[in-house]
Amino acid sequence: MKKRTLVSMITGALVIGAASTTFAAANPFSDVPADSWAYDAVSKLAADGIVDGYGDGTYKGQETMTRYEMAQIVAKAMTKTDIDKADKALVDKLAAEFSEELDNLGVRVSDLEKKSDNVKWGGRLRYYYRGIKDDNVRNANGSVADRTNNTQYEFRLEPKAFIGNSGWTANARIRYYSNANSANNSGSTNGTGSNNANGGTDKSDTVVDRIYVQGPLFGATAKLGKLPTYSDNTFGTGMIIDDSISGAEFNWSLNKDKSAYAIATIGRYDYNKSANSLAAATAVNAYDGTADYDSLEIGYKAATKGFSGLAGYYSLRNMNAAFATNKDSGGNTVQIQKAGADKSNFWVGGLGYKFDKNVQLFGIYAKSNMDEASSYKGDDQSKAYDITLKYKGADITKPGSYDIYAAYRYLGQFATVNPTYDISARGTKGWQIGTDYTVAQNILATVEYYKGKQLFADYSGSDADYNAIYGRIDFFF
């Protein structure tokens, strides 16, 4: 591990008192290389009384300081709340530099945070626009309908409360979202039917979609309650599912640097897209019903260069409601459920390569057993895949950072549950390009374009074009 030497804190100065304070403020880390940006940062924090050494408040003279030991000092600095903006920026920069070491500190860092403030608040304000042009959406006269437009605000609060000194936390996510087309949130979002007593569709809602505890259990980081579940933690596609379940998740780190992992999840999945009107207007990516859910995913993620991979199994069992439907070539409604069975299984594999810290190419493939669904005509929707080439990566802590990517996606409706994609819809295939750009610290802008086809329409020889554009701005806090 790379080591840095801490300055020799003049032992006599510790006894002298005021003289020691003056000297330490001037040059407390003389053995840190003078060309390191951390020299000026830590020296200023020490002079301002923000950095105060190890747990006992002292430094260790000529002893070598490792990155891990530096992270301990940074962790203590992170608990300070009464510091000015300039010092806070330095602390944030040091925290970014030693982020891996801080993560490895785990509960010890959590304890330091807890002593500063027992409840931590985070969240996000988002505004987005989505426009979809679908040849299968027709006017009353049979002509192709104009592009449908949807604009929405979403505000998230994510509190985290520390539970004593146990290493456990209580977590929640509270979401308020509102359609931006109407100031009074009345009327229909999509012009189809109504869900409220006024004969229109309410355009706003507040939900608590996550509430769970997290902590060490059985050698893993465990989550228990209504918790987030996500497929593909290696490449971050979320191609199968990105949603919440009620149950338990166990995440084991399989090596020291946490690049290899195994995640097991079990619970009950319940997403009724007609439960709230706003979701109903845009829920092309969601099942409608409930089922038992379990999954097992194993993966490895290369740090800066080399191969990455994953293998996963996901299952929906004991389905007790009609799930998302599709149309066969004859226009008949088809339940996405294997004939005579009450379960659906998904197998996933992925492989990628990082050429360097900026360029990554990866592919992920999924196959389900739902191709034997009743009345299924064979439009090949029991498979899904994503091939993506990505350059660089946007970092919300670094203004001006960005990424650009190009992807080809085939998202069979029978092989996906609730993907995380913004405009690559289930039941379509096509090309997508996009970019993320950090406008300012904690402000991220995103633009995406998707050109594809509806799978069932393409199979039957009907008009199948499905094109979408998407833009959003996120403010993180």
CORJOPE-V136055 format. One line per field, one symbol per residue. ss: DSSP state (h for helix, s for strand, l for the rest). Layout:
ss: ???
//
This chain:
ss: llssslllllhhhhhhlhhhhhhhhhhlllllllllhhhhhhhhhhhllllllllllllllllssshhhhhhhhhhhhllllllhhhhhhhhhhhhhlhhhhhhhlhhhhhhhhhhllsssssssssssssssslllslllllslllssssssssssssssssllllssssssssssssllllllllllllllllllllllllssssssssssssssllsssssssssssllllllllllsssssssssssssllllllsssssssssssslllllhhhhhhllllllsssssssssssslllllsssssssssssslllllllssslllllsssllsllllssssssssssssllllsssssssssslhhhslllllllllsssssssssslllllllllsssssssssslhhhllslllllllllsssssssssssssllsssssssssssshhhhhhllllssssssssssssl
//
